[in-house]
Amino acid sequence: MTIATVTSKGQVTIPKKVREHFHLQTGDKLDFQIEVDGSLRVYPIARKVSEVFGVFAAKATTAQSTSAIKQRLRQAFKAGKI
């Protein structure tokens, strides 16, 4: 379990293990969503289009489904390529 403490100003320091796993850097944005069951989910917001533009340029010789593109983007993000 990874634990963080909320400060009096409502700030939280994201533990290093979490930052490294999601490749979070200074200035990155997070989306906080309250689920129907009352749980909290935090999602890293995708990077700017200018940062990911051209990721598939070498492999864009055939049509790809949206789900295939999303999967490749996730893999590239996890690998730190974008």
N, C-alpha and C positions, 0 to 999 in steps of 0.2 A: 504494500500500500504506500502511496506517495501522498504526503500531507503538506499543506501550505496554510499559513495563517493570514487572516484578513486584518489589515491595519486599521487604525481609527479613521483613516481617510478612504477606506474601502479598497485599498490596493492589496494585491497579492503578488508575491514573487513566484514565478513559475519555476518549479524545481529543475535543476540542470538536466536530470535524466529525461524529463518530459520535453524540455527545449531541444535537446539533441535528437530525440526520437522523431519529432515533427519538424526538425530543421528550422526552428523558430529563430529569428534574428531581431535585433533592435528595429522597431518601427513596424514589425508585422502586426496584423490585426487578427483578433479572435472574435468569433460569433458565439454569444451565450444564448442558449435556447432552453426554455422551461418546457419540459415534456408534459403530456397529459397526466401522467402518473405522479407529477410533482418533482421528478428528478431533473437535474441540471446537466446539460450537455454543452461542451465547449468544442467548437470547430475552428481550426485555422482557416482564415480566409485565403482564397487562391491569390497568387501573386499577380502583378500587373501583366497585361497582355504583352507588353514590350519585353518582359523578362522571359516569357515562355514562347514567344514567336519563333517559329522555325524549328521547334523541337522535332517535328516529324518531316522536315523538308527532305531528308535523304530517303525516307521510306514511303513517301506519298505517291507511289506509282499506281496504286489501285484504290478503289473506293473502300471506305471503312465505315462500319456502323458507329453510331454515337457511343454505344456501350463499350466498344473496342477502344475508341479514342479515349474515353474516360479512364478505362483500365490502364492504358499506356501512360496517361498523364499521372495517375496515382503512383505507378511504378517509378516513373522518372522523378516525381517529387520525393518519394521515400528514399531513392538513391542519391538525392541531393543534386540532381542535374538541373532542376528548376527551382 
